[in-house]
Structure formats: structure tokens, C-alpha cells
Amino acid sequence: MTKEKQNIEFDQSIEEKEKSFSLRDLLDGNVLTRKAVLKQSRFILLLVLIAFASIANRNHAEKTVIRLNQLQSDVKEMRAKSITISSDLVKISRQSEVVRLVNRYELGLEENLEPPKKLIDPRK
């Protein structure tokens, strides 16, 4: 019976040793071979997958923000270009500018100096 008690005590000391945690076990990699870690391997794998998903999500969000900033600066640039083109169009469409351009390119057109007349239908 003394042998059985010794074996039981020996088995308990092994379990106690397995429960203790030291930096040396972590560096050696012995922590990964323990029963408790092996039982929790699915949970650890889930945590690793969640970490990868989180990193990928952050990377995607940063790329989206960078693209958004680029598109906003493009919109500002296009708006300024649109205003410039609009002002140029208004300038060119003035009557005095049209007359000057017609004379410059010698199109043979003349400016009508009479005001337009309104035609009235006598039947109405």
C-alpha cells in the first residue's frame, strides 16, 4: 500500500508541476504541449482568426479612407476647373466678344443693327 500511496503522490506532483507556469516553459515551448492548452486549441485558433480578421478590416478601412481623401481632392479640383470653364464660356458668349471673333476669323457675317420686330397674327 505504501507503493500505491507513493504513486498517487507522484502523480499529483506531476499535475502540480504542469499547473505551474514559468517563463522558461514559455520560451522552451513546453507550454504548448500541456493538456490545458491542447484542450483549448480550438479557442486559440478562433482567437487567431479573429485577430487576422481584425487586422484585415483595419487595413481595408485605412485604404478606404485614403481613397476617400483622394476622391475629395479630385472633386475640389474638378469643381474649380468647372467654374473656370463656365466663366470662360460666359465671357465668350457676350455679344461684343462674338462680334470680335467673327471679325477676327473673317466669316463674312454682319451685326444686325435693327432691333428685332415682333410678328403678330391678325387672325387671333
Summary of the structure (lengths in Angstrom):
residues: 124
radius of gyration: 43.4
end to end distance: 132.2
largest distance: 136.0
contacts: 202
relative contact order: 0.03
helix: 77%
strand: 0%
